[in-house]
Structures are given as structure tokens and as C-alpha cells.
Amino acid sequence: MLKLFEVTGFKNFENTIRLDFSDVRDYRFSTSCVNGGFLSKIIVYGKNSVGKSNLGLAMFDIVSHLTTNNVTPGLYDYYLNVNNKAGYAEFHYVFAFSTGVVNYRYRKNDKQSLVYEAVSVDGKKLFWFDYEDRRGDLSGLEALTPTLNFLFRGNDSILKYTIANSSLTDDHPLYQMLRYVSRMLWFRSLDENRYIGYKSKSNDYFDFIFEGNMIKELEAFLQKAGIKENLIAKKDVDGTKRLYFDTRVPLPFFKVASSGTKALYTFFYWYKTASDVSLMFIDEFDAFYHYELAETIVELLERMSGSQTILTSHNTNLLTNKIMRPDCYFILTGEKLTSFANATNRELREGHNLEKLYMSGEFNG
């Protein structure tokens, strides 16, 4: 699982923003938000333009150079913070697996090219390399993979090259890390099909619904959300099967559905097709949802026990210990990201009204 993430100099973040998934308190309620000693379900709050969306983009930057999975064009425009004097953004990840801990740090310039990379496993340095000066120390990697010739690496990430071309055991922490990164997924409810990670293409986005009994599942899901119309599959004059509302005159789903209904379809698509996701980040996940529906979505995500989930929201109705807990609610100010548990000197208990405390400014200090 992801244990720690830090980013500096990227987009909104002039200074270091840190998210420590191991900062778990001993609350005895909402225990489904914690898995294996790490925070597994998180909701991030904050004012407009503080960087909630950019937090997700920062965490998923790693997808772009370690995998061939999709990164929707345009999401990473204006890469560096405007006050960035170093000339690079720095990203730091710590992954913890049963077979070891991987500490990965890298830097990228305004062209999003690697300029520095360093990896250690269980505190032992494997390598560091400066891509601009073309110097570094690869001795740890050479000892680990003595048959690997780094002269033929080209301009690829050294870490990516090593994992792809070595014969390490399947449970080696480096392989575990790559599997985790390959199954990370970012998407935004406001957009139909803009996403990062998990797969190289989602060309089944409009068609997966026709498999098995999926239309009926989607229909039941939408009806639970208050959308009463039934759904049907209908073949158009061009021979293409499409989704329709089953009204007196069938209406094409993706042309007439509201923004909220389309957002529900997007969630349903990923919920059904990304069942083995490692980290799911949903930006503005409940932008079009009634508060009761937003609670239902959170409950569904909490049942995905094998994954870590981060949501961004403005919906204060979700701020209750019945849904999550103070160490899983975070507030982003632009300068720092702090859990409610760490944002106040008050000892927060199960009976506290987190929404009222948040609205009164309790966590702004």
C-alpha cells in the first residue's frame, strides 16, 4: 500500500504537501476506513483553487513514466509552480508491502522529463541518478541485477528499465510497487471519460454496459439514486447498439441524460471494471449528487477493502463519524494538508459534530 506521499514545486504547491497514510489514530469507530495499519478511505476538503484536483494529479504523476497506462492529454499543462526557482518538481513515495518497503524519489522539469531519480528498499540505497549531469551511483542495482546492462537503457527511467528487464522474484518489493502503480486510477466525475492509470485505453466506456446483465444493474443503481426511467439497448440505423431510456419514444442516454446522471454512469463504469484497483482518486466525486446519494457512494467505496480511496468534496453532510473518522477527513489550505485529528488541539470523539466544527473554523489553525 502507499504509506507516504510528498510533492514540492508542482502546480499549486510551492512548498511541500505531505500525506502520511500511516498516521492512524486509535479510534474504535468507522474502522473500515483503515486497512493494515494505513488509512484506506480519505475525503479531502478545502476552498476552491487550493489544489484539491492538483493533489490527485501530483499523486498520479508516477503513472506517466513507470507504466504505459492512459494519461488524458492536457491534465498536466502548466506543470511547475509559478514561483518554482529550482526548475523541477519533486515527488516522493513510500510503498509498504509484506516483502519490504520501497522509498522512491524523483524530480521532473517543466517539460515533464526526469532529471533525478533515487530508490531504496528497506532503507538500503539501490541507486540514485542525475539525468542532467549523467552521473550517479548504480552499485546497489548492479549488485541486485548483475546481468543487466545499463548502457542500453536509453532515456527511460532507470527504475522502469530495471523492473522490465530483470529476473527478480514476483514478490520482490520493486515488482510489488510496479503492480500497485499499474492499478492506480484517477478520474473526475465532472468528465465522461478523462482518467489516469489502470488501463491503456477505456474504449469499452460506452459498450461495457451491454455485457451480461449490466443494463439491469445500472438501471437499479440509477433508480436507487432517484432516476426512475428504465433502460434498454437499441440498435440504431448505423447498426451500432446504444443505450436508451425506455420511454414512449426511446431517448438516447448520453445525449439527454443530465450531468448528474452521466456522473453516475462514470462512477458505475469504474466501480464495475476496476474491482482490483490499488488506489482510486475521484476528484469532485459528488459534484452533482444529492447528499444521501453521496453517502451511498462512500459506503460502496468502503466495501472495496483491498484498495485505498481518496475523494475530494465540498459536501459537509459527509462530515460525520458515522461515515468516516477524524484521521480520515483532511483539509487542504494550499500550504499544507492536515487531517482533522491533527488540525485541532481538541480531543475529537465519536459524539462530536464534525460538520459544525468544520463550519465554525475549528480546523483552520
Protein Blocks (a to p, Z undefined) as FASTA:
>chain_A
ZZbdcdehiajlmbacdddfklccfbfbhkllpgehiafbdcddddehilpmmmmmmmmm
mmmmmpccdcdehjlgokbafklmnopacdddddddfkbccdddddddfkopafbdcdde
ehiafbdcdfklopadfklmmmmmmmbcfklnojadfklmmmmmmccdfklmklmmmmmm
mmgccddfkbmkbceejiabdcklmmmmmgcjlmmmmmmmmmmnopabdcdddddfkopa
cdddddfbdcdfklmpcfklmmmmmmmmmmmmmmmbfbdcdehkllmgcfklmmmmmmmm
mmmmmbccddddfbfklmcfklmcfklpccdehjaccdfklmpcbdcdfklcfklmmmno
pmmZZ
